[in-house]
Amino acid sequence: MRTIRKGDQVVVLSGRDKGRRGAVVQVLSGGAVLVEHINRVKRHTKANPQANQPGGIIEKEMPMPLSKVALWNPAAKKGDRVGIKTLADGKKVRFFKSNGEVIDA
């Protein structure tokens, strides 16, 4: 079970986007995530008429390591560490380490 999933609100812990929040667009294998409107770069791309893609300067999100983001805790209003525990019925859930609140019930 992953601690950060697609659609989660995360906050960036370090780098040029430190402190910014965004939603996770995709969790990549190898321990990286794509976060909406975070870690944006400009790429000079060549036009591809077969795929109907124009050329030019395209701005897009680049992957960032999972260790540089933390799940946003709305109760504490800050990024928080996440743990995994098993409930009495055998279901695994994520919880915030600071206050023990279950994320996905």
trRosetta pair geometry for C-beta under 8 A, 3 or more apart (Angstrom, degrees):
i j d omega theta_ij theta_ji phi_ij phi_ji
1 84 5.4 134 83 -125 128 148
1 92 5.4 -152 -38 125 159 140
1 94 7.4 -158 147 -63 124 92
2 5 5.7 129 87 -74 115 76
2 27 6.4 75 173 171 166 165
3 71 7.2 -118 151 -33 92 127
3 82 4.1 144 -167 86 110 127
3 83 7.8 -2 -117 -77 116 12
3 84 6.9 -114 -89 -47 82 100
3 94 6.2 131 -139 -127 59 125
4 8 5.5 -130 -157 55 73 153
4 10 6.4 29 -140 -81 129 130
4 24 6.2 148 164 -72 103 159
4 27 6.5 159 104 -100 88 125
4 33 6.4 -47 117 -78 136 147
4 66 6.2 -179 34 -143 136 104
4 69 6.8 75 -111 99 163 117
4 71 6.1 -161 -98 -69 89 96
4 82 7.2 153 -57 26 69 153
5 8 5.4 108 59 -27 65 114
5 24 6.8 154 105 76 32 146
5 27 6.5 -69 -136 -26 35 142
6 24 5.4 -132 -125 108 36 104
6 25 7.1 -18 -140 148 89 17
6 26 6.3 7 -104 -105 107 33
6 27 5.9 -114 -55 -7 77 95
7 23 6.2 -20 -148 -171 32 110
7 24 6.3 -37 20 62 22 89
8 23 7.1 154 78 -150 32 64
8 24 4.9 23 51 10 80 122
8 71 5.9 -58 171 -124 130 94
8 72 7.8 162 162 25 83 85
9 21 6.1 13 -178 -178 96 112
9 22 7.5 -178 -145 99 63 18
9 23 5.9 -42 -93 -93 59 65
9 71 7.3 83 80 -163 61 63
9 72 4.1 -52 114 37 102 129
10 21 6.9 172 88 -147 38 67
10 22 6.6 -23 60 66 80 64
10 23 7.7 116 16 -126 79 20
10 24 5.9 66 -6 -53 121 95
10 33 7.4 57 22 116 166 157
10 35 6.1 -98 63 -113 119 128
10 69 4.3 24 166 176 135 120
10 70 6.4 150 -158 73 85 30
10 71 5.9 -57 -105 -101 75 37
10 72 6.0 -161 -110 -23 16 88
10 79 7.3 43 -168 -119 61 107
11 19 6.8 -20 -174 -151 104 26
11 20 7.2 166 -149 86 65 31
11 21 5.0 -34 -94 -93 74 80
11 69 6.9 151 73 -156 35 72
11 70 5.6 -24 60 63 87 85
11 72 5.2 106 -27 -83 97 89
11 78 7.2 -85 33 -174 163 46
11 79 4.0 -124 58 -67 120 109
12 15 6.3 -77 169 53 123 105
12 17 4.6 41 64 107 170 95
12 18 5.5 -124 110 -109 101 31
12 19 6.6 -36 67 23 87 26
12 20 5.3 15 21 54 118 78
12 21 7.8 -148 0 -79 76 33
12 22 7.9 28 -34 18 99 101
12 35 7.3 -170 -67 69 100 167
12 38 6.0 175 -53 -158 130 138
12 39 8.0 157 -105 -42 141 95
12 64 7.6 -7 -122 120 107 164
12 68 6.2 -1 -154 148 77 93
12 69 5.8 -43 -102 -100 50 76
13 18 6.7 -24 135 -130 19 84
13 67 7.9 -82 50 142 138 56
13 68 5.4 -152 47 -169 95 49
13 69 6.4 -166 -5 -94 93 20
13 70 5.6 81 -59 -12 113 104
13 79 6.4 -124 -78 86 90 167
14 18 5.6 1 -128 -93 21 109
14 68 5.5 -100 49 -139 86 92
15 18 5.8 158 58 -51 51 82
15 39 7.5 5 129 -90 149 96
15 64 7.4 -109 7 -142 167 134
15 68 6.2 28 -11 -163 124 136
17 20 4.6 -66 177 30 90 128
17 38 5.0 120 168 -154 163 90
17 39 6.0 -94 -3 -55 146 62
20 37 7.9 -119 160 111 131 94
20 38 5.7 168 102 -106 125 106
21 72 5.8 45 -133 -79 121 142
22 35 4.3 106 86 165 124 100
22 36 4.5 -163 180 64 113 74
22 37 5.3 -168 -113 57 134 87
22 38 4.6 -148 15 -23 149 116
23 35 7.1 156 79 -156 30 69
23 36 4.8 17 56 15 80 128
24 27 6.4 19 169 -58 130 84
24 33 5.4 -59 -136 -171 106 125
24 34 7.1 104 -165 74 62 56
24 35 5.9 -45 -101 -101 52 69
24 36 7.7 -116 -65 -10 5 86
24 69 8.0 126 -84 138 104 161
25 33 8.0 132 45 172 67 79
25 34 4.4 -56 62 103 108 104
25 35 6.7 168 2 -115 89 14
25 36 5.3 122 -52 -60 104 79
25 61 6.9 121 21 71 146 155
26 33 7.0 168 88 -156 51 58
26 34 4.4 26 47 35 90 117
27 32 7.9 153 -163 88 50 45
27 33 5.4 -25 -109 -106 62 85
28 31 7.9 -30 86 57 80 18
28 32 4.4 -16 61 73 117 92
28 33 6.8 -168 15 -86 82 29
28 34 7.0 82 -28 -22 107 90
28 63 5.6 -36 16 -119 146 139
31 65 6.1 12 131 -149 97 76
31 66 4.8 -95 -174 8 79 116
31 67 7.6 22 166 -19 120 87
32 63 3.8 41 158 171 130 125
32 64 6.4 153 -156 72 86 21
32 65 5.8 -56 -103 -97 72 39
32 66 6.6 -123 -92 -33 21 76
33 63 6.6 141 67 -151 22 79
33 64 6.2 -33 63 63 74 74
33 65 7.9 30 18 142 79 11
33 66 5.8 94 -17 -88 106 70
33 69 6.2 -61 52 25 140 149
34 61 5.2 104 -164 116 94 126
34 62 7.7 -139 -116 130 85 13
34 63 5.6 -60 -71 -94 74 65
34 64 7.9 122 -99 15 33 75
35 38 3.9 -10 95 47 114 126
35 39 6.7 89 50 17 98 106
35 61 6.7 -157 65 -161 48 139
35 64 6.7 -31 7 32 109 120
35 69 6.6 164 -61 -97 140 148
36 61 7.0 -89 -117 -63 25 156
37 40 6.7 -28 -159 -45 41 122
37 61 7.2 -61 -43 -79 13 117
38 61 6.6 48 64 -132 53 114
38 64 7.2 -64 122 0 109 142
39 61 5.8 73 79 -157 84 75
39 62 5.1 -103 138 57 109 81
39 63 7.6 -59 109 92 150 10
39 64 4.9 -172 -52 -48 161 120
40 59 5.4 27 176 176 115 100
40 60 6.7 176 -144 94 76 17
40 61 5.6 -50 -91 -89 66 56
40 62 7.5 145 -118 3 19 81
41 59 7.2 -179 90 -146 28 63
41 60 6.8 -27 60 64 71 65
41 62 5.3 25 7 -24 120 124
42 57 5.3 -1 -174 -176 111 104
42 58 7.2 149 -156 75 59 35
42 59 5.3 -33 -96 -92 69 74
43 57 7.3 153 75 -155 37 54
43 58 5.2 -27 64 65 90 88
43 59 7.7 157 17 -94 74 24
43 60 6.3 -20 9 25 120 109
44 56 7.6 -94 -143 153 60 24
44 57 5.7 -28 -96 -98 66 70
45 53 7.4 -57 131 142 134 123
45 55 5.7 -148 102 -141 71 64
45 56 6.9 -4 56 55 81 40
45 57 7.9 142 17 -107 75 21
45 58 5.4 0 8 8 124 121
46 55 5.2 -29 -167 -115 27 120
47 53 6.5 179 -155 99 53 71
47 54 5.6 -34 -116 -161 98 35
47 55 3.3 -76 -47 -30 76 101
47 56 7.9 49 -68 -15 86 70
48 51 4.4 12 116 37 121 104
48 52 7.7 -23 98 27 79 20
48 53 4.4 26 51 50 96 108
48 55 7.8 122 -10 -67 57 81
49 52 7.0 27 -167 -85 38 39
64 68 5.2 -83 156 67 112 134
64 69 6.8 104 100 -33 117 109
65 68 5.0 94 69 -1 85 102
66 69 6.4 -75 -156 44 40 95
69 79 7.6 -144 178 -138 51 136
70 79 3.1 89 85 174 123 118
70 80 6.1 149 161 39 115 24
70 81 6.8 -57 -144 -73 112 46
71 79 6.7 124 64 -154 34 71
71 80 5.9 -50 77 63 86 77
71 81 7.9 87 35 -146 98 8
71 82 5.2 60 12 -51 139 122
71 96 7.4 -134 92 -99 123 87
71 103 7.4 -39 165 -104 152 147
72 78 7.7 -153 -144 125 62 16
72 79 6.1 -50 -93 -96 50 59
72 80 7.6 76 -165 14 12 87
73 76 4.3 22 104 37 124 104
73 77 7.3 -63 91 -10 76 17
73 78 6.2 -7 50 65 100 56
73 79 7.1 111 6 -154 87 13
73 80 3.8 46 -32 -8 128 134
73 96 5.2 82 -108 -122 124 146
73 98 6.7 -10 -103 40 176 129
73 99 7.6 134 -170 19 140 114
73 101 7.7 122 -148 53 106 129
74 77 6.8 23 -163 -78 34 55
75 96 7.7 -165 43 41 119 167
75 99 6.3 -70 96 34 142 161
75 101 6.3 119 8 -14 150 163
76 80 6.1 101 49 -65 141 125
76 96 7.5 178 -2 173 126 151
76 98 5.8 28 -63 92 156 152
76 99 6.7 -174 -51 -19 112 124
80 96 4.7 10 130 -148 146 105
80 97 6.5 -177 170 38 96 80
80 98 5.2 -95 -139 0 120 118
81 96 7.4 110 74 -160 51 59
81 97 4.2 -10 83 18 101 135
81 98 7.3 121 40 -33 82 81
82 94 5.3 -7 -174 -171 115 110
82 95 7.1 145 -156 72 67 33
82 96 6.6 -47 -103 -101 62 45
82 97 6.8 -132 -85 -24 12 92
82 103 7.2 -8 -134 -25 113 145
83 94 7.2 148 79 -156 38 60
83 95 5.5 -27 65 64 87 85
83 96 7.9 56 21 158 83 5
83 97 5.3 100 -19 -79 108 88
84 92 5.8 10 -178 -176 106 106
84 93 7.3 167 -149 85 63 32
84 94 5.8 -38 -96 -99 69 60
84 95 7.6 148 -101 17 22 79
85 92 7.3 171 90 -147 27 64
85 93 6.4 -23 64 63 73 79
85 95 5.9 -8 15 8 112 127
86 90 6.4 -19 -175 -147 109 32
86 91 7.1 153 -155 77 64 31
86 92 5.4 -38 -96 -93 70 68
86 93 7.9 133 -110 17 24 72
87 90 7.0 -37 73 31 74 19
87 91 4.9 -3 39 59 116 84
87 92 7.7 -160 4 -83 79 18
87 93 6.0 47 -36 2 107 117
93 102 5.2 6 141 -153 140 110
93 103 7.0 173 171 49 91 73
93 104 5.7 -156 -145 72 88 77
93 105 6.9 26 -131 -102 144 35
94 102 7.3 119 81 -160 48 61
94 103 4.3 -24 89 39 100 126
94 104 5.8 57 34 17 95 96
95 100 5.8 -2 166 -164 130 42
95 101 6.3 168 -157 83 83 35
95 102 5.0 -46 -97 -99 93 51
95 103 6.2 -161 -95 -9 32 83
96 99 5.5 17 94 45 119 79
96 100 6.8 -56 74 -3 74 10
96 101 4.9 13 31 52 112 87
96 103 6.8 114 -36 -58 79 95
97 100 7.7 22 -152 -70 19 49
102 105 5.4 91 114 -80 126 79
